[in-house]
Amino acid sequence: QVQLVESGGGLVQPGGSLRLSCAASGGTLDYYNIGWFRQAPGKEREGVSYINSIDGSTYYADSVKGRFTISRDTAKNTVYLQMNSLKSEDTAVYYCAISPLSIQYMQADLFGSWGQGTQVTVSS
């Protein structure tokens, strides 16, 4: 069974950048969507981005489109989320997870093998 571990979070100033990593073990990420979600205190869990391991297609939430980029390193069995032009509204715990390929919406209950999360704080 695939296990996921997120890393790369931290404190960054508005306008700065971070790269999050989602490292998989116990299996490959082939034949899944690999997604990033985030959750701020008191807020609903929000789907941020995912990548389809078969065709490489990607999805981005409108709130991050043009600022975040998801990518995959197959050799390292790792998915990345490059976050640029960070805003205070991006502050949250970021999680990665996997879903079957055939999904219509980035719905959290369709994803599993959740990692432990990594904290991103955007503040001056």
Beta strands, then each sheet from edge to edge (+ up, - down):
strand 1: 3-7
strand 2: 10-12
strand 3: 18-25
strand 4: 33-39
strand 5: 46-52
strand 6: 58-60
strand 7: 68-73
strand 8: 78-83
strand 9: 92-99
strand 10: 118-122
sheet 1: 1+ 3- 8+ 7-
sheet 2: 2+ 10+ 9- 4+ 5- 6+
end
